[in-house]
Amino acid sequence: MNIHEYQAKKLLSQFKTNVPQGKVAYTPLEAKKNALLLSDKGPWVLKAQIQAGARAKGHFLDQDDQNLSGIMFIKNRKDLITVSQKMLGHTLVTPQTGPKGKLVSKIYVETFSPAKQLFYLSFVINRIEACITLLVANETDNILDLAQKESGLILKINLDLNERIKKSDVMRVLSFLNLPENLFDDLKTFLQNLYKAFICLDATMLEINPVGITKDNRFIALDAKISFDDNALFRHQDVVFMHDDYEVGENVLRASKCGFKYREFEDGNIGLIVNGDGLALAVHDYLKQMNQKTACYLNIKGGVDEDKIAQSLKIMMTNPKVEGIIINILGGFLRCDLVADGIISAVSEIGLNIPLVARFEGTNKETAKEILEKHHFNFLTADSLQEAALKLTHAMKEND
Amino acid sequence: MSILVDKNTRVLVQGITGLQASFHTKRIIAMGTNVVAGVSTHSAGQTHLGVPIFGSVKEAVLKTKANASLLFVPAKSVKSAINEALDAGIKLIVSIAYGVPILDVLEIQKTVKAHNAILIGPNTPGIITPGEACLGVFPQNIHQKGTIGIVSRSSTLTYEAVLETNRAGFGQSTVIGIGDDMIAGCHFDKVLELFHKDDQTKAIVLIGALGGAYEEKAAAYYQTIKNKKPLIAYITGFENFTDDMGYASDILTHGKVTVDDKKQLFKKAGAIVVESIDDLHDVLKEIK
């Protein structure tokens, strides 16, 4: 689970990390009011609250203003309202949002914190070495380019699990950043508090890009991104409340109410319903070979309830991009005939005007096939992935 | 032969009395698995499905010489259950439950290593040597004893691969799901090593996915093997799609990794790469 910057900063300040003073605003008037509460003469920073990075490199979809991005530096109080008007209620596209972008419904108003030095810092679960790794870079832009070069431009330190950062590790960071030794204690405290937050919150990623060093030598988190381990959210009810439903989208929410996983892609026109991510991937690869694209998929793993299966088909049909559906089920604990019943129940209620191919394997696959084939709707069935993909694309052409 | 489990494996089931555990324990016994003990603090002293139940793993190991543990305990209790098994001297642990907190898994990994044990999972269908032992939740009646070793991250694709090897007329030596969580206990390269030492295994099918770099490690290891057994790799994943924010995970892999990147590594290492899971049986047929 991800949260917004303003929420992350609030959490981090509870772990004694310096963050700029800030207040979230939902309207331009509120943005101005909050800015003046924070400081009467500025400057201020207005930051679009979307859960994606590279906001400063972003642009707004329906705005001509070339200078407008997701992070705006404001000197004059008269600009507070005009600039927030251009941000709030508009769609921000950044290199990380995809071309569709994300709607900005709130902005974070901060006092501007001048810094004499900036650097990149993150803690992340290292999947290969099964540990937590600290990453530090002197540059704050084009981090991924640095990572590809692999020439020691990014410092990597694998940490122990005991919440402590060793003196020697602090020294390494200090010299990597070319900082004077009198900053050792402050750096140690800064790293220590963040690492403590990472572990106490069951984070999977905590990224501060950038960290600023102020004139009076304080380390300050100018941005903050935190991702949490979904499997550990049961330990963090306060974090669960920070979930932003808008960020995940309506269909994802509806699916999650059934305990299912729904994922949507940028393009494509075929919807997949499966009981395991692997089954979706297998079909997806087949379609790719045939120059077809997946629009979305719904994983009903763990679902053994006819009504919920019917619900899943209904969710999929609300996606206007879907022009054909493949159902790929490998029955084990979940019986194929139950899925067939679910399909019929959904279609009887809302109809079906696009082709649907079902491929069943495993428990009760013959019964399931029979149920669909006997029905008066034009359901298609297939015995292999290849057959399913071929039948669907053929039917979609005819349906055109 | 086979790897890790066979008819001589003495299996202990932790959390044996649960609903899912009972269902699957019954099935694996029917599949010929030598289940010698169960552990459940509530039902110690009783028998369940014909298996004696003990109050602790230590006692069970002492009385029954169990040497492998299958865990059906809920995700929240996995850490303590694995610690108990390790303390009792168990060297092979299979943990089925999904949803184990990542920090727990990191700690578990450390302890498992310190005990020189092997952990399969979490979030895995388990491990099966057809006709001999099944420590997991694989579908019934799809496995055939044979010569292909299968190792996979995705559980459903494991089953597809099993069906493909049957279609090609080979059957399986041992099938392992290493699990599809962020951190897997046992990695591809370790399993490749074991399959290469096993006489029964003539060829290996590996099913990898995007995320992490277990495939990279496996390809690098395969490249170093002198007497290579044929390796057929299928790599898949939804590209341009991630829940991750920020750059940190991409930094660890030196930039964004694509399915093609992973495929290329296997090709360079000398493996056969298939574009679709359905292609497996045709490729297998060409192997002697």
Boltz contact constraints between the chains, C-beta under 6 A:
constraints:
  - contact:
      token1: [A, 2]
      token2: [B, 245]
      max_distance: 6.0
  - contact:
      token1: [A, 53]
      token2: [B, 246]
      max_distance: 6.0
  - contact:
      token1: [A, 122]
      token2: [B, 248]
      max_distance: 6.0
  - contact:
      token1: [A, 124]
      token2: [B, 248]
      max_distance: 6.0
  - contact:
      token1: [A, 124]
      token2: [B, 249]
      max_distance: 6.0
  - contact:
      token1: [A, 125]
      token2: [B, 102]
      max_distance: 6.0
  - contact:
      token1: [A, 126]
      token2: [B, 252]
      max_distance: 6.0
  - contact:
      token1: [A, 127]
      token2: [B, 182]
      max_distance: 6.0
  - contact:
      token1: [A, 127]
      token2: [B, 212]
      max_distance: 6.0
  - contact:
      token1: [A, 128]
      token2: [B, 213]
      max_distance: 6.0
  - contact:
      token1: [A, 130]
      token2: [B, 106]
      max_distance: 6.0
  - contact:
      token1: [A, 130]
      token2: [B, 109]
      max_distance: 6.0
  - contact:
      token1: [A, 130]
      token2: [B, 183]
      max_distance: 6.0
  - contact:
      token1: [A, 135]
      token2: [B, 248]
      max_distance: 6.0
  - contact:
      token1: [A, 135]
      token2: [B, 251]
      max_distance: 6.0
  - contact:
      token1: [A, 143]
      token2: [B, 247]
      max_distance: 6.0
  - contact:
      token1: [A, 144]
      token2: [B, 247]
      max_distance: 6.0
  - contact:
      token1: [A, 144]
      token2: [B, 250]
      max_distance: 6.0
  - contact:
      token1: [A, 144]
      token2: [B, 255]
      max_distance: 6.0
  - contact:
      token1: [A, 147]
      token2: [B, 251]
      max_distance: 6.0
  - contact:
      token1: [A, 147]
      token2: [B, 254]
      max_distance: 6.0
  - contact:
      token1: [A, 147]
      token2: [B, 255]
      max_distance: 6.0
  - contact:
      token1: [A, 148]
      token2: [B, 254]
      max_distance: 6.0
  - contact:
      token1: [A, 148]
      token2: [B, 255]
      max_distance: 6.0
  - contact:
      token1: [A, 150]
      token2: [B, 254]
      max_distance: 6.0
  - contact:
      token1: [A, 154]
      token2: [B, 251]
      max_distance: 6.0
  - contact:
      token1: [A, 161]
      token2: [B, 106]
      max_distance: 6.0
  - contact:
      token1: [A, 202]
      token2: [B, 103]
      max_distance: 6.0
  - contact:
      token1: [A, 205]
      token2: [B, 246]
      max_distance: 6.0
  - contact:
      token1: [A, 205]
      token2: [B, 248]
      max_distance: 6.0
  - contact:
      token1: [A, 207]
      token2: [B, 246]
      max_distance: 6.0
  - contact:
      token1: [A, 207]
      token2: [B, 248]
      max_distance: 6.0
  - contact:
      token1: [A, 225]
      token2: [B, 245]
      max_distance: 6.0
  - contact:
      token1: [A, 225]
      token2: [B, 246]
      max_distance: 6.0
  - contact:
      token1: [A, 227]
      token2: [B, 245]
      max_distance: 6.0
  - contact:
      token1: [A, 229]
      token2: [B, 101]
      max_distance: 6.0
  - contact:
      token1: [A, 229]
      token2: [B, 102]
      max_distance: 6.0
  - contact:
      token1: [A, 231]
      token2: [B, 99]
      max_distance: 6.0
  - contact:
      token1: [A, 231]
      token2: [B, 101]
      max_distance: 6.0
  - contact:
      token1: [A, 232]
      token2: [B, 101]
      max_distance: 6.0
  - contact:
      token1: [A, 276]
      token2: [B, 156]
      max_distance: 6.0
  - contact:
      token1: [A, 278]
      token2: [B, 154]
      max_distance: 6.0
  - contact:
      token1: [A, 278]
      token2: [B, 156]
      max_distance: 6.0
  - contact:
      token1: [A, 278]
      token2: [B, 157]
      max_distance: 6.0
  - contact:
      token1: [A, 279]
      token2: [B, 156]
      max_distance: 6.0
  - contact:
      token1: [A, 281]
      token2: [B, 236]
      max_distance: 6.0
  - contact:
      token1: [A, 282]
      token2: [B, 277]
      max_distance: 6.0
  - contact:
      token1: [A, 285]
      token2: [B, 236]
      max_distance: 6.0
  - contact:
      token1: [A, 285]
      token2: [B, 276]
      max_distance: 6.0
  - contact:
      token1: [A, 286]
      token2: [B, 276]
      max_distance: 6.0
  - contact:
      token1: [A, 330]
      token2: [B, 156]
      max_distance: 6.0
  - contact:
      token1: [A, 330]
      token2: [B, 159]
      max_distance: 6.0
  - contact:
      token1: [A, 332]
      token2: [B, 139]
      max_distance: 6.0
  - contact:
      token1: [A, 362]
      token2: [B, 139]
      max_distance: 6.0
  - contact:
      token1: [A, 385]
      token2: [B, 278]
      max_distance: 6.0
  - contact:
      token1: [A, 386]
      token2: [B, 278]
      max_distance: 6.0
